[in-house]
Amino acid sequence: MDLDLAQVRAFVAAAEELHFGRAAGRLGVSQQALSKRLARLEAALGVRLLDRDARGVGLTEPGRRFLDPARRVLDQGDRAVAAVTCTGRPLRIDVWGHLYAPMRTVAQALDGAPGLEVEPVPGRDLPSVAAALLRGESDAGFGRVHPLPDGRDAGLTHRLVRLEPVDALLSTDHPLADRDVLSPADLRGSVLRYPAAVDRLDFLTRFATRFGIEERIGSTNLGLEHFVDRIRTDPSCFSLVPADCPLPDVPAAPGRPGIRTVPLADPTPLYAWSLLWRSGPEDADPHPQLGPLLRAFAEEARRSRWLEYDPARDWLPGPDEAALNP
């Protein structure tokens, strides 16, 4: 039999998301169209690939056996299309949120998918990356996505790929610096220092509002080393950094404070990293490498357990939680 790649793509998306709404959004089609493609594929194969019941979506045993070969079929199909439609231009991915070192996450996903031709490019911030995507100057973006005012993100879709625990960054002279773990509520008496202007860091603002951090101060973004030094020399303030974010070394010296990170718990705030791309039925996959890139991130998320979330234990800003459970 001849496989219909659109049907195979619908199955792989549903199998990876285990949610028809998320799978349909990822492909830029309606949920009804996705269901029809899956039904036609199952009818052609003569087996049921997915179980659907009140508890959600799950893979059947034939579905589990079909998944890996189906991914390989899609990869080969993408490469065949690229051979005649792409003139060797790699997929351009604009990356923002540089003080939180997003490239380490991109690199980890790409390491597990050799052969992807991707060109990471520094982006200034989410609004500028969104504008570049809508103009067709970029193929994808990577960073934290949040709603933009005036509908400036209309025509774009995104997919969460990593939820990273966040630590408190403190001077060693801070009154809480000797604690092994902190609750966000413990920080209410401290000043939250932003690494840029206050109105440009949505995650920190939502954190401060949720946990009652009233004193907030912005900074000029002169890089991570400069920002860490500002934290080091001000024992009244703190900031937040992803747990795996590499920090510059602060040499020890007599009488000179250092810095330390303290894990947060009860609840643990999570920073949401997403892939962002232009959506729409007519250009849902504008670059041949976008599909393989999405699958590379999905595979690494499964392998590294990047999307674990327990609402009784963790905290996500409202838009991030909605994206996880649309």
C-alpha positions in Angstrom: 0.0 0.0 0.0 1.0 3.6 -0.5 1.2 5.7 2.7 -0.3 9.2 2.7 2.3 11.4 4.4 -0.4 13.8 5.6 -2.1 10.9 7.4 1.2 9.7 8.9 2.1 13.2 10.0 -1.3 13.4 11.8 -0.6 10.1 13.6 2.9 11.1 14.7 1.6 14.5 16.0 -1.2 12.8 17.9 1.1 10.1 19.3 3.6 12.7 20.5 1.1 15.1 22.0 -1.4 12.5 23.2 -4.0 15.3 22.8 -5.9 15.9 19.6 -6.3 19.7 20.2 -2.5 20.2 20.6 -1.7 17.9 17.6 -4.1 19.8 15.4 -2.7 23.2 16.5 0.8 21.9 15.8 -0.1 21.0 12.2 -2.2 24.1 11.6 -5.4 22.1 10.8 -8.8 21.7 12.5 -9.3 18.9 15.0 -12.0 17.5 12.7 -9.5 17.3 9.8 -6.9 15.6 12.1 -9.5 13.0 13.2 -10.4 12.3 9.5 -6.8 11.7 8.6 -6.3 9.4 11.5 -9.4 7.4 10.7 -8.3 7.0 7.0 -4.9 5.8 8.0 -6.3 3.3 10.5 -8.7 2.1 7.8 -5.9 1.7 5.2 -3.7 -0.2 7.7 -6.6 -2.3 9.1 -5.5 -1.7 12.7 -6.3 0.7 15.5 -3.3 2.9 16.2 -4.8 5.1 19.0 -7.2 4.6 21.8 -9.6 7.4 22.5 -11.7 7.4 25.7 -12.7 9.7 28.6 -9.2 9.5 30.0 -7.6 10.9 26.9 -5.5 9.5 24.0 -3.1 6.6 24.2 -1.2 4.4 21.8 -2.3 0.8 21.1 0.3 -1.9 20.7 0.2 -1.6 16.9 0.5 2.2 17.3 3.6 1.8 19.4 5.2 -0.4 16.8 4.2 2.0 14.0 5.5 5.2 15.7 9.3 5.0 15.1 9.0 3.8 11.5 6.5 6.5 10.9 8.9 9.1 12.2 11.6 7.8 9.8 9.1 7.9 6.9 8.4 11.6 7.6 12.1 12.4 7.9 12.8 10.8 4.6 9.8 12.7 3.1 11.1 16.0 4.4 14.5 15.3 2.9 13.0 14.4 -0.4 11.1 17.7 -0.5 14.2 19.6 0.6 16.2 18.1 -2.2 14.1 19.8 -4.8 12.6 22.8 -3.0 15.5 24.0 -0.7 18.6 25.4 -2.2 20.7 24.4 0.7 19.5 27.3 3.0 19.5 26.0 6.6 16.5 26.7 8.8 17.0 30.0 10.6 15.9 30.0 14.2 15.9 33.3 16.1 16.7 32.8 19.8 15.9 35.3 22.5 16.2 35.4 26.3 20.0 35.3 26.2 20.7 36.0 29.9 19.0 32.6 30.6 21.2 30.8 28.0 18.6 29.4 25.7 21.2 28.0 23.3 22.0 25.1 25.7 18.5 23.7 25.2 18.7 24.2 21.5 22.1 22.5 21.3 20.8 19.5 23.4 17.9 18.9 21.0 20.1 19.3 17.9 22.7 16.9 19.3 20.1 14.1 19.2 19.2 14.8 15.6 22.4 14.9 13.4 21.8 16.0 9.9 19.4 18.9 10.7 20.7 22.1 9.0 19.8 24.8 11.5 21.3 28.3 11.8 20.6 29.8 15.3 20.6 33.6 15.2 20.4 35.9 18.2 17.1 37.7 18.4 16.5 40.8 20.5 13.2 39.9 22.2 9.9 38.2 21.5 8.2 41.1 19.7 11.1 41.5 17.3 11.3 37.7 16.7 7.6 37.6 16.1 7.8 40.4 13.6 10.6 38.7 11.7 8.6 35.4 11.5 5.6 37.2 10.2 7.7 38.9 7.5 9.2 35.6 6.5 12.7 36.6 7.5 13.0 33.7 10.0 11.7 30.2 10.0 11.3 29.6 13.8 12.0 31.2 17.1 13.0 29.8 20.5 12.5 31.4 23.9 9.7 32.1 26.4 6.4 33.0 24.6 3.7 35.1 26.1 0.7 37.0 24.7 1.7 40.2 22.8 -0.4 43.3 22.9 -2.6 44.4 20.0 -2.6 40.9 18.5 0.9 41.2 17.2 1.4 37.5 17.6 -1.7 36.6 15.4 -0.6 34.2 12.7 2.0 32.5 14.9 1.8 29.3 16.9 4.1 27.8 19.5 4.8 24.6 21.3 6.2 24.1 24.8 9.4 22.0 24.7 10.9 22.5 28.1 9.8 23.5 31.6 12.9 24.4 33.7 12.9 24.9 37.5 13.9 28.3 38.6 16.3 29.2 41.4 16.7 32.4 43.4 20.0 34.3 42.7 21.3 36.0 45.8 24.4 37.8 47.1 26.1 35.7 49.8 25.4 38.8 52.1 21.7 38.4 51.6 19.8 37.5 54.8 18.5 34.3 53.1 21.7 33.2 51.4 22.4 30.5 54.0 19.2 28.6 53.3 19.3 25.3 51.4 15.9 25.9 49.9 13.4 28.8 49.8 9.7 29.2 49.2 8.8 32.1 46.8 6.9 33.6 49.8 10.2 33.9 51.7 11.3 36.5 49.2 8.5 39.0 49.9 10.8 41.3 52.0 13.4 41.5 49.2 13.7 43.6 46.1 13.3 41.8 42.8 15.9 43.1 40.3 15.2 42.7 36.7 18.1 42.1 34.2 16.4 44.7 31.8 13.5 47.1 31.9 10.7 46.0 34.1 8.1 46.1 31.3 10.1 43.7 29.2 10.2 40.6 31.4 6.8 39.1 31.6 7.8 36.0 33.6 9.4 38.0 36.5 6.4 40.3 36.6 3.9 37.4 36.8 6.1 35.8 39.5 6.2 39.0 41.6 2.4 39.5 41.3 1.6 35.9 42.2 3.9 35.8 45.3 3.5 39.3 46.6 6.9 40.8 45.7 6.1 44.5 45.9 9.5 46.1 45.4 10.9 45.7 41.9 13.7 47.5 40.1 14.8 47.4 36.5 18.4 47.4 35.1 20.1 48.2 31.8 20.9 45.0 30.0 24.7 45.0 29.8 25.0 41.2 29.9 24.9 38.4 32.4 28.2 39.1 34.1 27.3 42.8 34.8 23.9 41.7 36.1 25.3 39.1 38.4 27.7 41.7 39.8 24.8 44.0 40.6 23.2 41.2 42.5 26.4 40.4 44.3 26.9 43.9 45.6 23.3 44.5 46.7 22.3 42.2 49.6 18.7 43.6 49.6 17.8 42.2 46.2 17.4 38.9 44.4 16.6 37.7 40.9 15.6 34.4 39.3 17.6 32.2 36.9 16.8 28.7 35.4 18.4 26.0 37.5 20.8 24.8 34.7 21.8 28.3 33.6 25.6 28.7 33.7 26.7 31.7 35.7 30.0 33.6 35.5 32.6 32.8 38.1 32.8 35.3 41.0 36.4 35.0 42.5 36.4 34.7 46.2 38.2 37.4 48.1 38.4 38.4 51.8 35.6 40.8 52.7 34.1 40.5 49.2 30.6 39.0 48.8 29.9 36.3 46.3 26.8 34.9 44.7 24.8 31.7 45.1 21.7 30.2 43.8 19.1 28.6 46.1 16.4 26.2 44.8 12.8 27.3 45.2 10.0 25.0 46.4 6.5 25.0 47.7 5.8 25.7 44.9 8.7 25.4 42.4 8.4 28.1 39.6 9.0 26.7 36.1 10.4 28.7 33.2 8.7 27.6 29.9 10.8 27.4 26.8 8.9 27.2 23.4 9.4 26.9 19.7 7.5 29.5 17.8 6.7 29.5 14.1 4.3 31.0 11.5 1.1 29.0 11.3 -1.8 28.7 8.8 -3.0 25.9 6.4 -1.1 27.4 3.5 2.3 27.6 5.2 2.1 25.4 8.2 5.5 23.9 7.4 7.3 26.8 5.5 10.7 25.3 5.7 11.4 21.5 5.0 13.5 21.3 8.2 10.8 22.6 10.5 9.0 19.2 10.9 12.3 17.4 11.8 13.2 20.2 14.2 9.9 19.9 16.0 10.3 16.1 16.3 13.9 16.6 17.6 12.6 18.8 20.4 9.8 16.3 21.2 12.2 13.4 21.3 14.6 15.2 23.6 11.7 16.4 25.8 10.7 12.7 26.3 14.3 11.6 26.8 15.1 14.3 29.3 11.7 14.6 30.9 11.5 18.2 30.1 7.7 18.6 30.3 7.0 17.2 33.8 4.5 19.4 35.6 2.6 18.8 38.8 0.2 21.7 39.7 0.4 20.6 43.4 4.1 21.0 43.4 5.0 23.5 40.7 3.9 27.0 39.5 3.5 28.2 35.9 2.2 31.6 34.8 -1.3 31.3 33.4 -0.5 31.5 29.7 2.2 28.8 30.1 -0.1 26.5 31.9 -2.8 27.0 29.2 -0.3 26.2 26.5 0.6 22.9 28.3 -3.1 22.0 28.7 -5.1 23.7 25.9 
